[in-house]
Amino acid sequence: MLDRPHPDFALLRDAAIQTAGASGPTGRDSMAGYAGNEHDKARRFRDAALPYLDDSYALARYLLRNAADAEDAVQECFLRAFRHFDSYRGPAMKPWLLAILRNVCHAEFARRGRPDAADDNDADNKAEAVPLWQEPQPTAETALVRQHDDETIRRLVEDLPQPFRETLVLREINDLSYQEIAQVAGVPVGTVMSRLARARTMLRSAWTAAEGSLT
């Protein structure tokens, strides 16, 4: 299975509370009430977000292709999510967290000037069109990713261009619906479907090539 270490959630929570408290109220009574509210907020956030910590790390690990960078991105994601948790009204928690995480990762691409942040339009121009009404059936590529999470599969998925890699992981690892992926990536559902079809084709070709090199 994929290696998905758990960042220390207590540290994430405490760091977020410290950040929020930096601009909090002054005065003993008001500070006591503020601390109580923040403790309750932290508990609610923990209960809502902690179940998706593994999903968040898995996406960050595939996008950034580095374990340490992925852990940093997840921490930043949870800090941002905690700061904005009071205003959270939906969508579902997992897509909301993964959308924040995606923004964190893309900001890191831009900061480093890395080619991972390629123009999504260029990638979509190369993607094969899939009718909006066509729901792809389970494929060999789906089973490949879900059942064989070994180093070879990780490398093949990480070698996919960023928009296709992102879409494949959101679907096959994070198990999001097409509509949820569209919300996370900020693209139409049709674009999600075409990217997914292209990603599966590319992964199948890469797997075939890898298998052939061993024979």
Backbone bond lengths (Angstrom), bond angles and torsions (degrees), N, CA, C in turn:
res aa  C-N    CA-C-N  psi(-1)  N-CA   C-N-CA  omega(-1)  CA-C   N-CA-C  phi
1 M - - - 1.467 - - 1.524 109.91 -
2 L 1.330 116.27 163.67 1.451 120.90 177.76 1.523 109.93 -63.82
3 D 1.321 115.72 140.39 1.454 118.90 175.64 1.517 108.04 -78.92
4 R 1.329 116.37 118.16 1.459 121.48 -176.20 1.520 109.45 -129.64
5 P 1.336 118.03 77.22 1.461 119.86 179.28 1.522 110.41 -63.95
6 H 1.321 115.76 149.92 1.458 121.94 -177.59 1.523 110.11 -97.31
7 P 1.321 119.08 109.37 1.461 119.12 171.81 1.522 109.84 -58.13
8 D 1.304 117.31 149.70 1.457 122.12 -177.45 1.529 109.24 -67.26
9 F 1.342 115.54 106.73 1.458 118.92 -175.25 1.523 111.60 -65.20
10 A 1.337 117.12 -34.55 1.465 119.67 179.87 1.523 110.61 -60.44
11 L 1.348 116.36 -39.04 1.454 119.52 178.92 1.524 110.60 -66.14
12 L 1.331 116.71 -39.78 1.459 120.05 178.12 1.522 110.21 -62.23
13 R 1.326 116.02 -45.65 1.455 120.69 -178.95 1.525 111.12 -62.91
14 D 1.345 115.73 -48.18 1.461 119.54 -177.60 1.522 111.70 -63.72
15 A 1.345 116.56 -38.31 1.461 119.67 178.76 1.520 110.20 -65.42
16 A 1.332 116.14 -39.59 1.466 119.63 179.62 1.522 111.02 -66.13
17 I 1.348 116.86 -41.54 1.457 120.39 179.38 1.528 110.29 -64.19
18 Q 1.331 115.95 -40.49 1.465 119.98 179.25 1.520 110.42 -62.53
19 T 1.336 116.22 -42.03 1.463 120.26 178.63 1.516 110.82 -63.58
20 A 1.350 115.57 -45.52 1.466 119.12 179.61 1.520 111.14 -65.48
21 G 1.344 116.14 -36.75 1.459 120.02 -177.11 1.505 114.07 -72.57
22 A 1.333 116.00 -15.73 1.459 118.98 -177.71 1.514 111.76 -62.15
23 S 1.331 117.14 -28.80 1.461 120.54 179.79 1.523 111.11 -113.72
24 G 1.336 116.24 20.47 1.453 120.95 -177.25 1.516 112.59 -76.27
25 P 1.322 116.80 -175.21 1.456 121.38 -176.23 1.517 111.31 -74.49
26 T 1.320 115.89 162.63 1.466 122.16 177.36 1.518 108.48 -111.69
27 G 1.315 115.63 165.90 1.454 119.78 -176.92 1.515 109.97 98.85
28 R 1.353 116.23 141.30 1.461 120.17 -172.96 1.523 112.00 -61.80
29 D 1.337 117.08 -49.04 1.465 119.81 -176.39 1.522 111.45 -65.92
30 S 1.336 114.88 -46.41 1.461 117.72 -177.71 1.509 110.95 -66.54
31 M 1.324 117.30 -35.98 1.459 120.37 178.67 1.515 110.99 -67.34
32 A 1.331 118.33 -36.66 1.452 121.56 177.90 1.518 110.50 -64.39
33 G 1.342 115.12 -44.56 1.461 118.14 177.67 1.513 112.10 -64.77
34 Y 1.325 115.32 -39.12 1.470 119.90 178.96 1.517 110.63 -63.20
35 A 1.346 116.86 -43.15 1.461 120.56 179.69 1.517 110.57 -62.66
36 G 1.345 116.26 -39.02 1.464 119.41 178.17 1.508 111.84 -64.03
37 N 1.328 116.30 -42.16 1.463 120.03 178.46 1.524 111.30 -64.18
38 E 1.335 115.53 -40.99 1.455 119.21 179.59 1.529 111.57 -66.62
39 H 1.327 116.48 -35.42 1.464 119.66 177.57 1.525 110.38 -64.35
40 D 1.333 116.23 -42.52 1.463 120.05 178.19 1.523 110.85 -65.95
41 K 1.321 116.13 -40.31 1.466 120.48 177.11 1.526 110.53 -61.78
42 A 1.337 116.68 -43.08 1.454 120.60 179.90 1.527 110.97 -62.71
43 R 1.333 116.54 -40.00 1.466 119.81 179.17 1.515 111.12 -64.57
44 R 1.342 116.79 -45.21 1.460 120.14 179.82 1.531 111.41 -64.71
45 F 1.327 115.00 -39.81 1.458 118.61 178.75 1.521 111.08 -65.91
46 R 1.327 116.85 -41.88 1.464 120.65 178.34 1.524 110.45 -58.69
47 D 1.330 116.22 -46.98 1.460 119.93 -177.75 1.531 111.57 -63.94
48 A 1.330 116.44 -35.24 1.461 120.18 -176.72 1.524 112.66 -82.49
49 A 1.335 117.24 -36.46 1.467 120.46 -170.19 1.515 114.97 -100.15
50 L 1.319 117.20 -31.04 1.462 119.68 -174.20 1.530 113.78 -56.70
51 P 1.345 120.32 -36.58 1.463 118.98 179.05 1.529 113.79 -58.98
52 Y 1.333 117.87 -17.61 1.467 121.12 -176.31 1.524 112.76 -108.07
53 L 1.322 116.08 15.82 1.462 119.55 178.67 1.530 111.16 -64.95
54 D 1.336 116.63 -42.49 1.460 120.16 178.97 1.525 111.45 -63.89
55 D 1.344 116.47 -42.45 1.463 120.07 178.15 1.525 110.43 -60.82
56 S 1.314 116.04 -41.19 1.457 120.02 -179.34 1.524 110.91 -63.98
57 Y 1.313 115.73 -44.46 1.465 118.26 179.92 1.523 111.21 -65.59
58 A 1.331 117.42 -40.01 1.463 120.10 -179.70 1.521 111.22 -59.53
59 L 1.340 117.05 -45.26 1.458 120.11 179.16 1.526 110.88 -64.43
60 A 1.323 116.80 -45.92 1.473 119.96 -179.63 1.519 111.01 -62.46
61 R 1.318 116.78 -38.23 1.469 120.78 -178.98 1.520 111.17 -63.95
62 Y 1.328 116.61 -40.84 1.460 119.55 179.47 1.523 112.31 -75.25
63 L 1.325 117.35 -35.49 1.464 119.35 -179.22 1.524 111.44 -72.26
64 L 1.319 117.20 -45.68 1.457 121.02 -175.10 1.515 112.99 -89.20
65 R 1.326 117.40 -19.95 1.466 123.15 176.56 1.525 112.56 58.69
66 N 1.326 114.77 32.97 1.460 120.40 178.13 1.523 107.47 -155.33
67 A 1.337 116.63 127.61 1.453 120.76 -173.82 1.529 112.42 -64.04
68 A 1.332 116.64 -45.02 1.463 119.97 -178.33 1.531 111.08 -65.47
69 D 1.339 116.40 -42.84 1.464 119.84 177.79 1.529 110.69 -62.59
70 A 1.335 116.26 -38.08 1.463 120.62 -179.97 1.523 110.85 -63.97
71 E 1.316 117.11 -43.20 1.460 120.50 178.48 1.529 110.74 -62.20
72 D 1.334 116.83 -42.41 1.467 120.28 178.11 1.529 110.83 -62.18
73 A 1.341 116.15 -41.62 1.460 120.51 -178.84 1.524 111.13 -65.40
74 V 1.325 117.07 -40.22 1.461 120.67 178.99 1.525 110.37 -65.04
75 Q 1.311 117.23 -42.33 1.463 119.94 177.66 1.524 110.99 -60.44
76 E 1.333 116.41 -45.49 1.465 119.78 179.27 1.525 110.71 -63.77
77 C 1.317 116.33 -39.84 1.468 121.03 178.20 1.522 111.13 -59.51
78 F 1.325 116.90 -48.74 1.465 120.00 -177.74 1.531 111.61 -68.63
79 L 1.312 117.13 -32.83 1.456 119.58 175.72 1.531 111.07 -64.49
80 R 1.327 115.81 -45.65 1.469 119.57 178.64 1.523 110.71 -63.63
81 A 1.330 115.76 -42.91 1.467 119.63 -179.21 1.527 110.48 -63.01
82 F 1.322 116.86 -40.56 1.462 120.08 179.90 1.525 110.94 -63.92
83 R 1.329 116.39 -42.68 1.466 119.76 -178.81 1.530 111.41 -61.29
84 H 1.343 116.77 -32.65 1.460 120.84 -176.21 1.529 112.57 -102.96
85 F 1.318 116.66 11.26 1.466 119.68 -173.68 1.519 111.88 -66.16
86 D 1.328 117.86 -32.52 1.461 120.03 -179.76 1.522 112.21 -61.92
87 S 1.321 116.32 -30.39 1.470 120.09 -178.44 1.527 112.57 -95.55
88 Y 1.337 116.65 1.38 1.465 120.16 -178.76 1.525 110.38 -69.65
89 R 1.315 115.86 125.50 1.464 121.70 177.48 1.528 111.05 -130.63
90 G 1.286 118.25 11.98 1.456 121.76 -176.24 1.513 108.97 123.76
91 P 1.337 119.16 167.71 1.473 127.12 9.77 1.517 111.47 -71.61
92 A 1.329 116.97 -157.10 1.455 120.61 178.62 1.525 109.74 -54.98
93 M 1.338 116.00 152.98 1.455 120.89 -173.15 1.528 113.04 -59.31
94 K 1.331 117.77 -45.66 1.466 118.70 -175.04 1.525 112.21 -62.42
95 P 1.339 120.73 -50.15 1.471 118.92 176.82 1.526 112.94 -59.89
96 W 1.327 116.57 -36.20 1.475 120.29 179.65 1.521 110.20 -63.10
97 L 1.331 117.25 -46.55 1.461 120.74 178.88 1.522 111.61 -63.73
98 L 1.329 116.58 -44.05 1.462 119.82 -177.13 1.526 111.44 -68.22
99 A 1.331 117.45 -30.36 1.464 119.88 175.43 1.530 110.42 -66.45
100 I 1.333 116.61 -41.48 1.463 120.24 176.16 1.520 109.99 -63.20
101 L 1.319 116.27 -44.65 1.466 120.92 -179.75 1.520 111.13 -61.75
102 R 1.309 117.29 -42.15 1.465 120.68 178.17 1.518 110.52 -59.13
103 N 1.329 117.52 -42.40 1.465 120.63 178.19 1.524 111.30 -63.47
104 V 1.333 116.09 -39.20 1.465 120.07 177.68 1.520 110.10 -61.30
105 C 1.324 116.48 -46.27 1.466 120.58 -178.90 1.517 111.64 -64.91
106 H 1.324 117.29 -40.96 1.459 119.93 -179.65 1.526 110.83 -68.83
107 A 1.327 116.62 -33.89 1.467 119.02 175.30 1.517 110.38 -64.50
108 E 1.319 116.72 -35.91 1.461 120.24 178.07 1.523 110.70 -68.14
109 F 1.346 117.03 -39.70 1.464 120.12 175.32 1.523 110.12 -57.73
110 A 1.333 115.99 -47.39 1.465 120.34 -177.46 1.523 110.93 -64.71
111 R 1.328 116.56 -40.51 1.461 119.87 -178.67 1.521 111.26 -62.83
112 R 1.323 116.35 -39.09 1.454 120.52 -177.56 1.516 113.13 -87.22
113 G 1.343 116.03 -10.47 1.450 118.97 -177.28 1.510 112.56 66.86
114 R 1.342 115.34 32.25 1.459 120.04 -177.57 1.519 110.73 -83.88
115 P 1.342 118.36 149.82 1.462 121.94 -177.43 1.513 113.72 -70.86
116 D 1.355 118.29 -7.31 1.455 120.47 -178.99 1.522 111.55 -60.65
117 A 1.339 116.49 -28.53 1.452 120.15 -178.24 1.520 110.83 -86.98
118 A 1.318 116.29 45.64 1.463 121.22 179.98 1.519 110.83 -65.55
119 D 1.317 115.27 158.46 1.452 121.03 179.60 1.517 109.85 -62.81
120 D 1.341 116.14 120.00 1.453 119.85 -179.86 1.515 112.04 -61.86
121 N 1.336 117.17 -29.98 1.461 119.59 -179.64 1.517 111.42 -64.19
122 D 1.334 116.90 -37.68 1.460 119.73 177.77 1.514 110.81 -62.27
123 A 1.329 115.90 -41.50 1.455 119.75 179.46 1.526 110.71 -66.48
124 D 1.330 116.37 -41.07 1.460 119.35 -178.66 1.516 112.04 -66.71
125 N 1.328 117.47 -31.05 1.455 119.89 177.88 1.515 112.07 -64.66
126 K 1.359 115.05 -24.15 1.447 119.92 179.81 1.530 112.42 -93.32
127 A 1.320 116.56 -9.77 1.459 119.85 -176.09 1.521 110.98 -78.45
128 E 1.296 115.76 150.53 1.448 122.06 178.28 1.520 108.92 -80.98
129 A 1.338 116.09 133.76 1.451 120.47 -178.39 1.521 110.30 -73.10
130 V 1.337 116.09 140.15 1.454 122.74 176.25 1.519 107.22 -127.74
131 P 1.356 119.77 128.99 1.456 121.17 -179.91 1.523 111.01 -56.41
132 L 1.325 116.14 142.14 1.446 120.66 -177.79 1.519 112.24 -60.93
133 W 1.328 117.44 -30.80 1.453 120.32 -176.71 1.522 112.74 -83.93
134 Q 1.302 117.57 -4.36 1.455 120.85 -176.46 1.523 110.32 -93.04
135 E 1.314 116.96 113.20 1.453 122.71 177.25 1.524 108.21 -92.70
136 P 1.336 118.60 107.94 1.460 119.65 -178.03 1.521 111.93 -57.67
137 Q 1.312 116.25 137.78 1.444 122.02 178.57 1.526 109.70 -80.31
138 P 1.335 117.10 162.04 1.469 119.03 177.02 1.515 110.93 -53.71
139 T 1.308 116.27 136.11 1.454 121.28 -174.99 1.512 110.70 -121.73
140 A 1.343 114.01 170.97 1.459 119.22 176.40 1.517 110.79 -62.48
141 E 1.347 116.84 -31.71 1.458 120.08 -179.96 1.527 111.02 -67.29
142 T 1.355 115.89 -37.04 1.461 119.53 177.14 1.520 110.34 -60.56
143 A 1.329 115.94 -48.77 1.461 120.11 179.45 1.524 110.86 -63.04
144 L 1.315 115.93 -36.43 1.462 120.95 -178.76 1.512 110.79 -59.43
145 V 1.331 115.89 -47.70 1.465 120.43 -177.96 1.522 111.03 -71.59
146 R 1.343 117.21 -41.26 1.460 120.63 -173.51 1.528 113.28 -77.19
147 Q 1.320 117.30 -29.83 1.456 119.99 -172.23 1.525 113.53 -106.71
148 H 1.319 117.97 -14.19 1.458 119.86 -175.82 1.529 110.69 -130.46
149 D 1.306 115.65 63.40 1.457 120.74 -177.98 1.528 110.58 -82.26
150 D 1.312 116.65 55.97 1.451 119.45 178.85 1.518 109.71 -98.84
151 E 1.315 116.29 -175.94 1.459 120.47 -174.48 1.516 112.21 -62.57
152 T 1.334 117.58 -35.12 1.460 120.34 -179.42 1.520 111.05 -64.79
153 I 1.326 116.53 -46.60 1.463 120.13 -179.87 1.523 110.28 -64.90
154 R 1.333 116.80 -40.91 1.460 119.13 177.67 1.532 110.91 -58.19
155 R 1.310 116.08 -44.68 1.463 119.77 -178.34 1.528 110.66 -65.03
156 L 1.329 117.25 -41.74 1.463 120.30 -179.35 1.524 111.24 -64.56
157 V 1.326 116.23 -41.78 1.462 119.40 178.85 1.527 110.39 -68.00
158 E 1.321 117.39 -41.48 1.468 120.66 -179.57 1.525 111.73 -65.19
159 D 1.324 117.44 -24.17 1.460 120.84 -179.65 1.530 112.56 -80.64
160 L 1.329 117.74 -10.91 1.462 120.00 177.96 1.527 109.94 -67.70
161 P 1.338 118.53 147.36 1.471 120.38 173.92 1.530 110.29 -56.49
162 Q 1.313 115.93 149.08 1.463 121.16 -169.34 1.529 115.37 -51.95
163 P 1.343 120.63 -49.64 1.473 118.05 -177.32 1.527 112.88 -61.77
164 F 1.338 117.29 -36.33 1.455 120.66 -179.98 1.524 110.89 -75.07
165 R 1.321 116.55 -39.43 1.466 120.98 177.80 1.519 109.93 -61.61
166 E 1.316 116.05 -46.22 1.455 121.57 -179.51 1.525 111.33 -60.16
167 T 1.317 116.62 -47.00 1.464 120.77 -178.09 1.518 111.44 -65.35
168 L 1.316 116.93 -42.41 1.462 120.79 -179.67 1.528 111.02 -62.91
169 V 1.323 117.02 -43.78 1.464 120.31 -179.15 1.526 110.72 -67.33
170 L 1.319 117.59 -42.53 1.458 120.44 178.99 1.527 111.51 -60.25
171 R 1.328 116.53 -34.19 1.460 120.48 -179.14 1.521 112.31 -84.01
172 E 1.319 117.45 -52.01 1.457 121.35 -169.65 1.523 113.90 -88.13
173 I 1.323 118.29 -29.00 1.454 121.20 179.36 1.529 110.96 -99.34
174 N 1.338 116.58 -49.38 1.457 120.31 -179.48 1.526 113.14 -81.90
175 D 1.338 116.82 -13.85 1.467 122.47 174.81 1.530 112.51 59.75
176 L 1.336 116.72 41.77 1.461 120.83 175.32 1.523 109.97 -85.84
177 S 1.313 115.63 153.46 1.462 120.86 173.23 1.526 109.11 -74.97
178 Y 1.331 116.52 168.00 1.461 119.83 178.16 1.527 110.53 -61.06
179 Q 1.341 116.30 -40.50 1.454 119.64 -179.71 1.522 110.88 -64.72
180 E 1.318 117.31 -40.09 1.459 120.41 178.97 1.523 111.65 -67.18
181 I 1.345 116.53 -39.38 1.467 119.29 176.88 1.524 110.04 -62.81
182 A 1.326 116.10 -40.77 1.460 120.06 178.44 1.525 110.75 -60.25
183 Q 1.335 117.13 -39.40 1.456 120.93 178.05 1.524 111.45 -66.35
184 V 1.323 116.36 -42.42 1.456 120.63 -179.04 1.526 111.26 -65.44
185 A 1.348 115.64 -45.91 1.462 120.58 -174.94 1.524 113.19 -85.61
186 G 1.328 117.13 -13.79 1.455 120.08 -179.53 1.513 113.36 69.57
187 V 1.345 116.90 37.80 1.460 122.06 -179.52 1.523 108.91 -132.57
188 P 1.345 118.25 163.18 1.461 120.37 177.38 1.528 111.59 -65.57
189 V 1.333 115.60 157.24 1.462 120.84 178.58 1.524 110.69 -59.92
190 G 1.329 117.30 -37.11 1.462 120.22 178.84 1.517 112.12 -60.69
191 T 1.333 116.31 -37.57 1.461 120.20 177.48 1.524 110.60 -66.21
192 V 1.332 116.21 -39.81 1.468 120.08 177.04 1.517 110.18 -58.87
193 M 1.319 116.76 -45.55 1.462 120.65 -176.71 1.523 111.92 -66.56
194 S 1.333 116.98 -39.72 1.463 119.63 179.37 1.524 110.85 -69.21
195 R 1.327 116.95 -39.18 1.467 119.60 177.32 1.526 111.13 -64.18
196 L 1.331 115.49 -40.56 1.461 119.15 -178.63 1.527 110.82 -66.15
197 A 1.328 115.91 -41.71 1.473 119.23 178.26 1.520 110.79 -61.79
198 R 1.323 116.28 -43.34 1.459 120.51 179.98 1.527 110.74 -67.13
199 A 1.333 117.41 -40.49 1.462 120.79 179.59 1.513 111.16 -62.26
200 R 1.328 116.78 -40.61 1.465 120.24 179.29 1.525 110.94 -65.82
201 T 1.321 116.22 -39.66 1.458 119.74 178.29 1.522 110.88 -64.41
202 M 1.321 116.23 -44.23 1.457 120.47 -179.74 1.529 111.34 -65.10
203 L 1.332 116.18 -40.14 1.459 119.56 179.72 1.523 110.96 -66.70
204 R 1.328 116.38 -41.03 1.465 119.77 178.57 1.524 110.74 -61.96
205 S 1.331 116.94 -43.20 1.461 120.98 179.74 1.528 110.92 -64.71
206 A 1.333 116.36 -41.47 1.457 120.25 179.91 1.521 110.99 -66.03
207 W 1.331 116.29 -39.36 1.465 120.06 178.57 1.521 110.93 -65.14
208 T 1.330 116.75 -42.32 1.457 120.98 178.96 1.522 110.53 -61.28
209 A 1.345 115.66 -43.40 1.456 120.30 179.27 1.523 111.50 -64.24
210 A 1.334 115.65 -40.25 1.462 119.89 179.76 1.516 111.20 -65.99
211 E 1.325 116.10 -41.00 1.463 120.45 178.27 1.519 110.90 -65.04
212 G 1.357 115.78 -39.70 1.464 119.89 -179.37 1.508 112.46 -65.52
213 S 1.336 115.89 -32.12 1.477 118.72 -178.61 1.511 112.34 -71.41
214 L 1.330 116.43 -14.88 1.464 120.12 -179.54 1.512 112.43 -94.71
215 T 1.331 117.02 -6.74 1.465 120.52 -178.38 1.511 110.45 -102.03
